[in-house]
């Protein structure tokens, strides 16, 4: 496992613990995960395959908001799933 994946896993663990304790996921964790993706893309320098993760993120965000509308998930859960996609 690389360094970026380990940091992503730690951020998801922090979000899970925070969600368990306070029933909300801070936006800072989601923004951190998005920033981690941007940093990884910039360091690798391969912009040819950037559309696939963004498409998955958008699709999971749409599905998450539909589930939020039906009160299955919370909005923080939807944003976290989209950021991790």
Secondary structure by P-SEA (a helix, b strand, c coil): ccaaaaaaaaaaaaaaaaaaacccccaaaaaaaaaaaaaaaaaaccccaaaaaaaaaaaaaaaaaaaaaaccccaaaaaaaaaac
